[in-house]
Amino acid sequence: MVNRQFVSLRLLNQQLASPQMSSPAEVVSYMGAMQAQEYRMMRWAVAMRTRKPSEKAFKKAFDSGQIIRLHLMRGTWQLVNAEDYWPLLDLCAPKALATINGWMASNKISIPDDEVTRIREVLVQTADERGSATKEDFAQALAERDIHMDDHRLSYHIRLAEISGTLCSGDLLPMKATYALTANKVPRKTAMSRDETLLLLTRKYFRSRQPATLEDFVWWSGLNIGDCRKGIEMARLSSVRLQKDKRTFYVTDDCRTRGFRKGRYLLIPPYDEYLISYKSRDVVLPPDFRHKAHNNSGIFQPIVAHDGLICGNWAPFRESCHAEFFLGEHDIDLKDEWTRYQNYAK
């Protein structure tokens, strides 16, 4: 059920309308965690939420360890701020590990503990020697020790090393992910209690995604429903309802309500938090057109939003702007937004 007031609130609080942030690290910290499935487009997802979009600023923050990329929630890639890395890893690792083990079981892959230990030693040594190591570097190092495995199995070893806090993202390359030793990039500081971290994550989620439901938070965080209810209670959030809708949406006391202006088009990357943060995607995307934005297998497309309502698709990697609209009539030139997208990489 599209609700114009809720649409504008989501745009404002997601920092997609009148962004308040000055730096990529500030954006990622504000959002709590940001989906980073698409290695190239995660940069635009962060940049478009800053006042002055810049890929160079993103790379600087990424390479210096202010921003970390890892498999964290729902077994998928996220960006987190360095200050939140260890608390969120401690909170989310048990569910993330259960997800990975479930996937391995469904693919009939079993990795015994002694293999984990043996391979982990090679991953650590390679990352330590290179500073930033690619998956190909790991495969070569293993081959030099006469250890051979397929790409799928190696990927699981890398994920297990991430979840254990051994490996995290290395330097940003144009196309390939790299890995570094977490101890060298994000030293552990004073630990937070589980409740403190749960409260932190709850506040960051609802501050940046409001209005949102309990079900939205459960989906996004990958935590169990009891934890999510507890987080909402500790955060003391206010609740609102859509007319003729039984769902309860939550907002914070500092919900942004000013700064929205009509007529704005946004070129939103695939897997962006504007959609992937929620189960209640019908707030901004009519259900009849859901297949245009994502499929049931979790593949999300680049989307165009007009005044926050998703109405089309666009092609990020073409030399010129190309968009196809599936909702409404749009005899419009997207030159300004395309130029903004093109300029952020300069």
C-alpha positions in Angstrom: 0.0 0.0 0.0 1.8 3.1 -1.2 1.6 5.9 1.3 3.0 9.2 0.2 3.8 10.5 3.7 5.7 7.3 4.6 7.5 7.5 1.2 8.8 11.0 2.0 9.8 9.9 5.5 11.8 7.0 4.2 13.6 9.2 1.6 14.6 11.7 4.3 15.7 9.3 6.9 17.6 7.1 4.4 19.5 10.3 3.5 18.3 10.0 -0.1 16.6 13.4 0.1 18.5 16.4 1.4 21.4 14.3 2.7 23.1 15.5 5.9 26.2 13.4 5.8 29.7 14.8 4.9 31.7 11.6 4.6 31.3 7.9 3.6 32.2 6.7 7.0 29.6 9.0 8.5 27.0 7.5 6.2 27.8 3.9 7.0 27.9 4.6 10.7 24.5 6.3 10.5 23.0 3.4 8.6 24.4 0.8 10.9 25.1 -1.6 8.1 24.6 -1.3 4.3 24.1 -4.1 1.8 27.3 -4.4 -0.3 26.5 -7.3 -2.6 27.5 -5.5 -5.8 31.1 -4.6 -5.4 31.1 -1.6 -7.7 27.7 -0.2 -6.9 28.0 -0.3 -3.1 30.2 2.8 -3.6 27.3 4.7 -5.2 24.9 3.6 -2.5 27.1 5.3 0.0 28.1 8.3 -2.2 24.5 9.3 -3.1 23.8 9.7 0.7 26.5 12.3 1.1 26.3 16.0 0.4 29.2 15.8 -2.1 29.3 12.3 -3.7 32.8 11.1 -4.2 34.2 7.6 -5.0 37.7 8.9 -4.1 36.4 9.7 -0.6 34.9 6.2 -0.4 38.2 4.5 -1.4 40.1 6.5 1.2 37.7 5.5 4.0 37.7 1.9 2.8 41.4 1.5 2.4 42.1 3.2 5.8 39.7 0.8 7.6 37.1 3.4 8.5 34.6 1.2 6.5 34.7 -2.6 6.5 33.0 -5.0 4.1 32.2 -8.5 5.3 29.6 -11.3 5.3 27.5 -10.4 8.4 23.7 -10.5 8.2 21.7 -13.1 6.4 24.9 -14.6 5.1 25.4 -11.7 2.7 27.8 -8.8 2.2 27.5 -5.6 4.3 29.4 -2.5 4.9 29.9 -1.4 8.6 31.8 1.4 10.3 35.0 0.4 12.1 33.6 1.5 15.4 30.7 -0.9 15.0 32.6 -3.8 13.5 33.4 -5.9 16.6 30.1 -5.3 18.5 28.1 -6.2 15.4 30.2 -9.2 14.7 29.8 -10.5 18.2 26.0 -10.0 18.0 25.4 -11.4 14.5 28.1 -14.1 14.2 26.1 -17.0 15.7 23.2 -16.5 13.2 25.6 -15.9 10.3 27.5 -19.1 11.1 24.3 -21.1 11.3 23.3 -19.7 7.9 26.7 -20.7 6.4 26.5 -24.2 7.9 22.9 -24.5 6.5 24.1 -23.6 3.0 27.0 -26.0 3.3 24.7 -28.8 4.4 22.3 -28.1 1.5 25.2 -28.3 -0.9 26.5 -31.5 0.8 29.7 -29.8 1.8 31.3 -30.8 5.1 34.4 -29.0 6.4 35.9 -30.7 9.5 37.6 -28.6 12.2 41.1 -29.8 11.4 40.7 -28.6 7.8 39.4 -25.2 9.0 42.5 -24.9 11.2 44.9 -25.9 8.4 43.5 -23.7 5.8 43.1 -20.8 8.2 46.8 -20.8 8.8 47.5 -20.3 5.1 44.9 -17.6 4.8 46.3 -15.7 7.7 49.9 -16.0 6.5 49.0 -14.9 2.9 47.0 -11.9 4.1 49.7 -10.9 6.5 52.4 -11.1 3.8 50.4 -9.3 1.1 48.5 -6.8 3.2 45.6 -7.1 0.9 45.0 -10.6 -0.7 42.6 -11.7 -3.3 40.9 -15.0 -3.5 43.3 -15.9 -6.3 46.2 -15.2 -4.0 44.8 -17.6 -1.4 44.3 -20.3 -4.1 47.8 -19.8 -5.3 49.2 -20.0 -1.7 47.3 -23.2 -1.1 48.4 -24.7 -4.4 52.0 -24.0 -3.5 51.4 -26.2 -0.4 49.8 -28.9 -2.6 46.4 -28.1 -1.3 43.7 -27.9 -4.0 40.0 -27.1 -3.7 37.3 -25.7 -5.8 36.3 -22.1 -5.7 33.1 -22.8 -3.8 34.8 -24.6 -0.9 37.5 -21.8 -0.7 34.7 -19.2 -0.5 33.3 -21.0 2.5 36.7 -21.0 4.2 37.0 -17.3 3.6 33.5 -16.7 5.0 34.3 -18.7 8.1 37.4 -16.7 8.6 35.4 -13.5 8.3 32.8 -14.6 10.8 35.5 -15.6 13.3 37.0 -12.1 13.1 40.2 -13.3 11.4 39.7 -11.7 8.0 38.0 -8.5 6.9 38.1 -6.4 3.7 41.5 -5.2 2.4 42.1 -2.4 -0.1 39.5 -1.4 -2.6 40.2 -2.6 -6.1 38.2 -1.7 -9.2 36.6 -5.2 -9.6 38.0 -7.7 -7.1 37.4 -8.0 -3.4 40.5 -8.3 -1.2 41.0 -9.5 2.3 43.2 -8.3 5.2 44.0 -9.4 8.7 41.4 -7.9 11.0 43.9 -7.5 13.8 45.9 -5.2 11.6 43.0 -3.2 10.3 40.4 -3.1 13.0 41.9 -3.6 16.5 39.4 -4.8 19.0 38.5 -2.2 21.7 36.5 -2.6 24.9 33.7 -5.0 24.3 30.0 -4.0 24.6 27.4 -6.2 26.2 25.0 -8.0 24.0 22.1 -5.8 25.1 24.1 -2.6 24.5 24.9 -3.8 20.9 21.3 -4.8 20.3 20.1 -1.4 21.4 22.7 0.3 19.2 21.7 -1.7 16.2 18.0 -1.1 16.8 18.4 2.6 17.1 20.5 2.9 14.0 18.1 0.7 12.0 15.0 2.6 12.9 16.6 6.1 12.8 17.8 5.4 9.2 14.9 3.3 7.9 11.8 4.7 9.6 8.9 4.2 9.4 9.6 0.4 9.6 8.0 -2.6 11.2 9.1 -5.3 13.5 9.0 -7.7 10.6 11.2 -5.3 8.6 13.8 -5.3 11.4 13.7 -9.1 11.7 14.2 -9.6 8.0 17.1 -7.0 7.7 19.0 -8.0 10.9 18.7 -11.7 10.6 18.2 -11.9 14.4 15.4 -13.8 16.0 12.0 -12.1 16.6 12.5 -12.1 20.4 15.8 -10.1 20.1 14.1 -7.6 17.7 11.2 -7.1 20.0 13.5 -6.6 22.9 15.5 -4.0 20.9 12.4 -2.1 20.1 11.3 -2.1 23.7 14.7 -0.9 24.9 14.7 1.9 22.2 11.3 3.1 23.3 10.1 3.7 19.8 6.8 5.3 19.0 4.3 3.4 16.8 2.1 4.5 14.0 -0.3 2.7 11.6 -1.2 3.0 8.0 -4.9 3.6 7.4 -6.7 0.4 6.6 -3.6 -1.6 7.4 -3.0 -3.9 10.4 0.8 -3.4 10.3 2.5 -1.4 13.1 5.3 0.9 12.0 7.8 2.4 14.4 9.5 5.9 14.3 12.0 7.6 16.5 11.6 10.9 18.4 14.1 12.5 16.0 12.5 11.4 12.8 13.4 13.7 9.9 10.2 15.3 8.5 11.6 18.3 6.6 13.7 18.6 3.5 11.6 16.6 1.0 11.0 18.3 -2.4 8.9 17.1 -5.2 10.0 16.3 -8.7 13.3 14.6 -7.9 14.5 11.5 -9.7 17.0 9.1 -8.1 19.1 6.5 -9.8 19.3 3.8 -7.1 21.8 1.0 -7.3 20.9 -2.7 -7.0 20.7 -4.2 -3.5 20.2 -0.7 -2.1 18.9 -0.2 1.5 16.0 1.7 0.1 14.4 -1.7 -0.8 16.5 -4.4 0.9 16.0 -3.0 4.4 12.3 -4.0 4.4 9.7 -6.6 4.1 7.2 -3.8 3.7 8.5 -2.8 0.2 4.9 -2.1 -0.9 5.3 1.3 0.8 7.4 2.5 -2.1 6.9 -0.2 -4.7 3.4 -1.4 -5.9 3.3 -5.2 -5.6 2.3 -5.6 -9.2 5.7 -4.3 -10.2 7.8 -6.1 -7.6 9.4 -8.4 -10.2 10.8 -5.3 -11.9 12.9 -4.5 -8.8 13.8 -7.9 -7.5 13.0 -11.6 -7.9 12.3 -14.4 -5.4 15.9 -15.5 -5.5 17.2 -12.3 -3.9 18.5 -10.7 -7.1 17.9 -6.9 -7.0 17.9 -4.6 -10.0 19.0 -0.9 -10.4 15.9 1.1 -10.0 14.6 4.6 -10.7 12.6 6.4 -8.1 10.4 9.5 -8.7 9.5 11.3 -5.5 10.5 8.1 -3.7 8.1 5.9 -5.7 9.9 3.2 -7.6 8.9 3.5 -11.2 11.6 2.2 -13.5 15.0 0.6 -14.1 18.3 2.0 -15.3 21.6 0.8 -16.6 24.6 1.9 -14.5 27.4 0.7 -16.7 26.3 2.2 -20.1 28.2 5.2 -21.5 25.0 7.2 -21.7 21.9 7.4 -19.6 19.3 4.6 -20.3 16.1 4.1 -18.3 12.9 2.2 -18.8 9.8 3.1 -16.9 7.1 0.6 -15.9 4.9 2.9 -13.7 3.4 6.2 -14.8 4.3 8.5 -17.7 7.8 10.0 -17.6 8.7 12.2 -20.5 11.7 13.5 -18.6 15.4 14.0 -19.1 17.4 12.3 -16.3 20.5 14.3 -17.3 21.0 16.0 -13.9 20.9 12.8 -11.9 23.0 10.9 -14.5 25.6 13.7 -14.4 25.6 13.4 -10.6 26.2 9.7 -10.8 29.0 10.1 -13.5 30.7 12.9 -11.6 31.0 11.0 -8.3 33.8 8.8 -9.7 35.9 11.8 -10.9 
